[in-house]
Amino acid sequence: MHRESPAAPPPAPIKVELLPHDPQWAEQARQIAQALQAVLGDNLLQVHHIGSTAIPGILAKPVLDLLPTVRSLAELDERQGALEALGYIWRGELGLPGRRYCSLDEPASGRRLAQLHCYAQGSPEIERHLAFRDHLRRHPDIAQAYQREKLRCQALHPDDSHAYSDCKDAWIQQVQAQALIERQRHR
């Protein structure tokens, strides 16, 4: 029987650096997805590129947010060591039941490169993340409003990515609710 290693503590806040959209982010996301497929096998169903790096035309922190969906969180837990061998720091649920969160930092500099938000198929969290991403992609005016909110929060919290994220939360929740309603209408 597998005994899960203890989860690492939450990542420390980082400086909030917002960069213009880089088309290479999509390719980097694909490369990470291929590496994940190699170690997670048929438990991995799909890897979605989410977050601001997945939205062309807006500023983003240069940290890839990926949402791997798996058949089984228990099987994913069994592969914790394989993810750690790829350089990921396993952080467990990190306050969100049903999620497995891992971060990948550049070994030499410690700069955060990617974050995995893993969920089992059927989790409503998958739909929530994809609805928000797709809504911003379909509505450039809303994406630009999000960029303005990001810049506002960066000005308030330039050295604390956690406070920056908290600052954006109300705006995100409101738009996310609209995105989910729109997604339901188009089914």
C-alpha positions in Angstrom: 0.0 0.0 0.0 1.3 3.5 -0.9 1.9 5.9 1.9 1.7 9.5 0.6 4.6 11.6 1.6 3.6 14.7 3.5 2.6 17.6 1.4 5.0 20.6 1.2 3.7 23.9 2.7 2.1 26.5 0.5 4.6 28.2 -1.9 6.0 31.5 -0.6 4.6 34.7 -2.1 6.5 35.9 -5.1 7.0 39.3 -6.8 4.1 40.0 -9.1 5.7 40.3 -12.6 3.2 40.9 -15.4 4.5 40.3 -19.0 3.0 40.6 -22.4 1.5 37.4 -23.8 4.1 35.1 -25.1 3.0 32.6 -27.8 5.6 30.2 -26.5 3.5 29.6 -23.4 1.2 27.4 -25.4 4.1 25.3 -26.6 5.6 25.1 -23.1 2.2 23.9 -21.8 2.1 21.2 -24.5 5.7 20.1 -23.5 4.7 19.8 -19.9 1.5 17.9 -20.8 3.7 15.4 -22.8 6.0 14.9 -19.8 3.0 14.4 -17.5 1.5 11.8 -19.9 4.8 9.9 -19.8 4.7 9.5 -16.0 0.9 9.4 -15.4 -0.1 7.1 -18.2 -3.7 6.3 -18.8 -4.8 7.9 -15.6 -4.2 11.2 -17.2 -7.2 12.2 -19.4 -6.3 15.7 -20.5 -4.1 18.7 -19.6 -5.9 22.1 -20.0 -3.8 25.3 -20.2 -5.7 27.7 -18.0 -4.9 31.0 -16.3 -3.7 34.3 -17.9 -0.9 32.6 -19.9 -3.7 30.9 -21.8 -5.4 34.2 -22.8 -3.8 35.9 -25.8 -3.6 39.7 -25.6 -3.4 40.2 -21.9 -0.5 40.6 -19.4 0.3 37.5 -17.3 2.6 36.3 -14.6 5.1 34.1 -16.5 3.9 31.0 -14.6 1.9 28.4 -16.5 -1.3 27.2 -14.9 -2.3 23.8 -16.0 -5.3 21.7 -15.1 -4.6 18.0 -15.5 -7.8 15.9 -15.3 -7.3 12.3 -14.1 -9.5 9.2 -13.8 -8.6 8.8 -10.2 -7.0 11.0 -7.5 -6.0 7.9 -5.6 -3.9 6.7 -8.7 -2.5 10.2 -9.0 -1.5 10.1 -5.3 0.3 6.8 -6.1 2.4 8.7 -8.7 3.5 11.5 -6.3 7.1 10.3 -6.4 7.1 10.3 -10.3 5.9 13.9 -10.3 8.5 14.8 -7.7 11.1 13.2 -9.9 10.1 15.6 -12.7 10.8 18.4 -10.2 7.3 19.2 -9.0 6.7 20.0 -5.3 3.7 18.1 -4.2 1.5 20.3 -2.1 -1.6 18.1 -1.7 -5.1 19.7 -1.6 -3.7 23.0 -0.4 -7.1 24.1 1.0 -9.2 22.9 -1.9 -10.8 19.5 -1.4 -10.6 17.3 -4.4 -7.6 19.0 -5.8 -3.9 18.0 -6.0 -1.7 21.1 -6.4 2.0 20.9 -7.5 4.4 23.7 -8.3 7.5 23.5 -10.5 10.3 25.9 -9.8 13.5 26.5 -11.8 16.2 24.7 -9.8 18.9 27.3 -10.2 16.9 30.5 -9.6 13.9 29.2 -7.7 11.6 31.1 -10.1 8.2 29.5 -10.4 7.6 28.0 -13.8 4.3 26.1 -13.6 1.5 25.1 -11.3 -0.6 22.0 -11.7 -4.2 22.1 -10.4 -5.2 18.4 -10.7 -8.8 17.2 -10.5 -10.6 13.9 -11.1 -12.9 13.7 -14.0 -16.4 15.1 -13.2 -15.2 17.7 -10.7 -17.1 20.9 -11.1 -13.9 22.8 -10.6 -12.8 21.7 -14.1 -15.9 23.3 -15.6 -15.4 26.5 -13.6 -11.8 27.0 -14.7 -12.5 26.2 -18.4 -15.6 28.4 -18.5 -13.6 31.4 -17.2 -10.8 30.8 -19.6 -13.1 30.4 -22.6 -15.2 33.4 -21.7 -12.1 35.6 -21.7 -10.9 34.2 -25.0 -14.4 34.9 -26.6 -14.7 38.4 -25.1 -11.6 40.5 -25.6 -13.2 43.4 -23.9 -13.7 41.4 -20.7 -10.1 40.1 -21.0 -8.9 43.7 -21.2 -11.0 44.6 -18.1 -9.3 41.6 -16.4 -5.9 43.0 -17.4 -6.9 46.4 -15.8 -7.9 44.5 -12.6 -4.6 42.7 -12.6 -2.7 45.9 -13.0 -4.7 47.5 -10.2 -3.9 44.6 -7.9 -0.3 44.5 -8.9 0.0 48.2 -8.0 -1.4 47.5 -4.5 0.6 44.3 -3.9 3.7 44.3 -6.1 5.8 41.9 -4.0 3.1 39.5 -2.7 1.5 37.2 -5.2 -0.9 35.8 -2.5 -2.3 39.2 -1.7 -2.4 40.0 -5.5 -4.5 36.8 -6.1 -6.8 37.7 -3.2 -7.2 41.2 -4.6 -8.5 39.9 -7.9 -10.8 37.3 -6.4 -14.1 39.2 -6.3 -13.7 40.3 -9.9 -12.9 36.8 -11.0 -15.9 35.3 -9.1 -18.3 37.8 -10.7 -17.0 37.1 -14.2 -16.8 33.4 -13.6 -20.5 33.3 -12.6 -21.3 35.0 -15.9 -19.1 32.6 -17.8 -20.8 29.6 -16.3 -24.2 30.9 -17.2 -23.1 31.6 -20.8 -21.6 28.1 -21.0 -24.9 26.5 -19.9 -26.8 28.6 -22.5 -24.6 27.3 -25.3 -24.9 23.6 -24.5 
